[in-house]
Amino acid sequence: MSGGGDGGDDGAPVGGGARLRPLRTDLAPVVEAVEAAGADAFVAVGDRFDDDLRYLTRFAGPDRTYALVVVPGATDEREERPNPDSEDPDREDVDSEDAGTGRAVCCAPALFAEQAHREFGDAAGVHDGVVREVRTEGVGDHAGERAAAAVADLLGESEEAPALLVPPSVPHDAAVYLERAGNELSSTDAVTTARARKSDAELDRLRRVQRAAGAGIARAETVLAGSEVGSDEAGRPAVRWAGAPLTTERLRREVNAVLAARGVRDAGNTAIGAGPSAADLHFVGDEPVRPGETVLLDVSPRGPDGYYGDMTRTFVVDGDGGWERRAYVAVEAAREAALAEIEPGVPAKTVHGEAAAELAAYGFDPNAAEGEAGFTHGTGHGVGVSLHEAPSLSGAGELRAGHVVTVEPGVYDPDVGGVRLEDLVAVTDDGYEILAEYPFGIAPEKRE
Amino acid sequence: MSGGGDGGDDGAPVGGGARLRPLRTDLAPVVEAVEAAGADAFVAVGDRFDDDLRYLTRFAGPDRTYALVVVPGATDEREERPNPDSEDPDREDVDSEDAGTGRAVCCAPALFAEQAHREFGDAAGVHDGVVREVRTEGVGDHAGERAAAAVADLLGESEEAPALLVPPSVPHDAAVYLERAGNELSSTDAVTTARARKSDAELDRLRRVQRAAGAGIARAETVLAGSEVGSDEAGRPAVRWAGAPLTTERLRREVNAVLAARGVRDAGNTAIGAGPSAADLHFVGDEPVRPGETVLLDVSPRGPDGYYGDMTRTFVVDGDGGWERRAYVAVEAAREAALAEIEPGVPAKTVHGEAAAELAAYGFDPNAAEGEAGFTHGTGHGVGVSLHEAPSLSGAGELRAGHVVTVEPGVYDPDVGGVRLEDLVAVTDDGYEILAEYPFGIAPEKRE
């Protein structure tokens, strides 16, 4: 099967095939944040749906809470993890003997001990000087209590209350455990910042899952191209496929089956609208597909390593070149205008501003509220282990190399439909890379 | 396609087909918990991965945080939501004029306004006397801040600090917003308790997604039944299917494609182990399937309404009747022993105790630690909008009608493999119901 386009889709599964080396996260930025804040440790508590923890530990496991404690400082245990790439066993991976070194303890539920060791404990290939350790505890213990015990153990006795950095959304009960144990908490955005810039290994995962998203779109486009105009049981004009009226739910199942077959773990983020529901930004219901109406497919699967793809295309079966054709041309132009701005050092807002200005030039309201006609959302958002993360193309700050963002201008009319075109774009040293290209065109073509 | 067994699988998709009425949650238990605690309001803050919020609001939307505020008290707005099933427009849905009535405000991100109205705001069919309202705010606002503003607005001015009930894991930053706004917080387990007992509509959703889980197992069993014993490229004995050595990853893709085609949104919880990895409780890696070794399939898809299925079967291709046969017989006996205990009023622990005793009678260690040989986990856990929720079959408390639990005895040997058999069981008024039956047998048979 081909995902189409120039992205070089080889039909390879998202996670397997080439037997990818497991992803590991460099914890040095966390250690540095603790040191820069004059704090003593970093603590995160959450479950497998906490994307900060997923990123930091690569532990995909439990829907029970677990904890990560990171403490800066030289350790005596570095010799336990010799650098396999180094011929000199005494080679230092860090600049000075103390800087950037530390210990990281993952307090995992006992039932997930093996998985925690496999996914977090074995950090082969990471040379951040941080020694990793998995501690397992009984099911009844609260992760906040376990984290407090690990902090006390790692820091030892002290006159002053230990200062802990925590992510802002740490669970309140865990925060209370840590405070009652005598720690002082303050929040840090260090993890958000670290997550925004992707490593080469992360870009590789994003390309793979985005190619899978393209394969999903290709399936839907092929179904639409093979459909025919007829009527439904009530005699209304309807798009028919495989002997029955086509609906958004039938299309979604076709897309998700392709995603699952390619190794995507969570194919649940496929939003498909048809006609007026295409103007609903997150439509996951069941609507008939009608001739002449926009079919908007927003496919954002999550790969086995937790990274999301995000791609949108819009098609019309048997279109008559009315509103939807004008909208498509405008959105294509807005996409080009946005892409032309992307390079390191550019204020992120500029990208949204250019896309909005282009849509305005075509006569669409660039600041419409949701439910009104026009451009009702921002031009893009960061994508990584969260579907929405930093940076926002409507927010403060500058683009930097390694940022990965959607570029997704769209225009909507709640009475008619919607057109959106979305790609995933990595900011490179001198511009941008579209992570997996997929062709354009409002009339569906066979892609398989 | 047939899911096999007596469950009456009709091949129907999980969510569509019969055009299910949307699920709505009775908020009266939340109102009652606030009143019983002498508190003023209930507040929850989280994103779409917060299962308490998903349950309370049925709002599946944002990966940005949102908030729910519930305030007891009679409202003047009841007439805005006449009961469509009642011929008498003045009919009271509650016992007294004030009891059990209240207001619930969902503070949703503006980009998800339409979805919030659709999924939360329209509570047709719920007669809990709670008036629902959606308020939308800009992307930049913090959900904790929005919740604090809604609390102040709903409660009005007061001499005393408002007392708020919150779930224990409310995000710490939201808790701080609420406290700084002058509220006093205490935690409640009312939502956990309410979630444990399923309504008929919830049982219907659980049956549907469990039938899909059975269809996934049926696909894997059919692949195994159609496989043949041969060798891999290294000349080692291997199970081969469709011209290539079969692996756990290939099997998982077959299972997940079936799940996706049936409308399951999250097919990502399919754990398949083969040989020694079958003893790893949460194995999602890629291992070759060898003749004579256990293949353990644990399939726990999430349906479109958020409810999970959870089913495990174990097969051996070309088995020789050794360890795995003895383990299978023991686990089947443990399953029967556990099921025989299930009825309302029975201490949950009894169920685990009987299963463990049966395994011990067959010579397996009933209290093995993970990584050791024997029974390494509890006999079951509640399942609903979380894959693991109350009650636990190893925990305190009694079984009650409406509880839905897994029954999943298993024995493992890290050097050999593992056998687990798992079904989803609802506690009924006089016993139990297996939500979707699936046949047993260690030798795979064609099920499609």
Chai-1 contact restraints between the chains, C-beta under 6 A:
chainA,res_idxA,chainB,res_idxB,connection_type,confidence,min_distance_angstrom,max_distance_angstrom,comment,restraint_id
A,G16,B,E249,contact,1.0,0.0,6.0,A-B,restraint_1
A,G16,B,D286,contact,1.0,0.0,6.0,A-B,restraint_2
A,F49,B,F49,contact,1.0,0.0,6.0,A-B,restraint_3
A,D63,B,L387,contact,1.0,0.0,6.0,A-B,restraint_4
A,D63,B,H388,contact,1.0,0.0,6.0,A-B,restraint_5
A,L111,B,L281,contact,1.0,0.0,6.0,A-B,restraint_6
A,L111,B,H377,contact,1.0,0.0,6.0,A-B,restraint_7
A,A113,B,E370,contact,1.0,0.0,6.0,A-B,restraint_8
A,E114,B,D280,contact,1.0,0.0,6.0,A-B,restraint_9
A,Q115,B,H282,contact,1.0,0.0,6.0,A-B,restraint_10
A,P168,B,D173,contact,1.0,0.0,6.0,A-B,restraint_11
A,S169,B,P171,contact,1.0,0.0,6.0,A-B,restraint_12
A,S169,B,D173,contact,1.0,0.0,6.0,A-B,restraint_13
A,V170,B,H172,contact,1.0,0.0,6.0,A-B,restraint_14
A,P171,B,S169,contact,1.0,0.0,6.0,A-B,restraint_15
A,H172,B,V170,contact,1.0,0.0,6.0,A-B,restraint_16
A,H172,B,H172,contact,1.0,0.0,6.0,A-B,restraint_17
A,H172,B,A175,contact,1.0,0.0,6.0,A-B,restraint_18
A,D173,B,P168,contact,1.0,0.0,6.0,A-B,restraint_19
A,D173,B,S169,contact,1.0,0.0,6.0,A-B,restraint_20
A,A175,B,H172,contact,1.0,0.0,6.0,A-B,restraint_21
A,E249,B,G16,contact,1.0,0.0,6.0,A-B,restraint_22
A,R253,B,A261,contact,1.0,0.0,6.0,A-B,restraint_23
A,R253,B,G263,contact,1.0,0.0,6.0,A-B,restraint_24
A,N256,B,A260,contact,1.0,0.0,6.0,A-B,restraint_25
A,A257,B,A257,contact,1.0,0.0,6.0,A-B,restraint_26
A,A257,B,A260,contact,1.0,0.0,6.0,A-B,restraint_27
A,A257,B,A261,contact,1.0,0.0,6.0,A-B,restraint_28
A,A260,B,N256,contact,1.0,0.0,6.0,A-B,restraint_29
A,A260,B,A257,contact,1.0,0.0,6.0,A-B,restraint_30
A,A260,B,A260,contact,1.0,0.0,6.0,A-B,restraint_31
A,A260,B,A267,contact,1.0,0.0,6.0,A-B,restraint_32
A,A261,B,R253,contact,1.0,0.0,6.0,A-B,restraint_33
A,A261,B,A257,contact,1.0,0.0,6.0,A-B,restraint_34
A,G263,B,R253,contact,1.0,0.0,6.0,A-B,restraint_35
A,R265,B,G268,contact,1.0,0.0,6.0,A-B,restraint_36
A,D266,B,D266,contact,1.0,0.0,6.0,A-B,restraint_37
A,D266,B,G268,contact,1.0,0.0,6.0,A-B,restraint_38
A,A267,B,A260,contact,1.0,0.0,6.0,A-B,restraint_39
A,G268,B,R265,contact,1.0,0.0,6.0,A-B,restraint_40
A,G268,B,D266,contact,1.0,0.0,6.0,A-B,restraint_41
A,D280,B,E114,contact,1.0,0.0,6.0,A-B,restraint_42
A,L281,B,L111,contact,1.0,0.0,6.0,A-B,restraint_43
A,H282,B,Q115,contact,1.0,0.0,6.0,A-B,restraint_44
A,D286,B,G16,contact,1.0,0.0,6.0,A-B,restraint_45
A,E370,B,A113,contact,1.0,0.0,6.0,A-B,restraint_46
A,H377,B,L111,contact,1.0,0.0,6.0,A-B,restraint_47
A,L387,B,D63,contact,1.0,0.0,6.0,A-B,restraint_48
A,H388,B,D63,contact,1.0,0.0,6.0,A-B,restraint_49
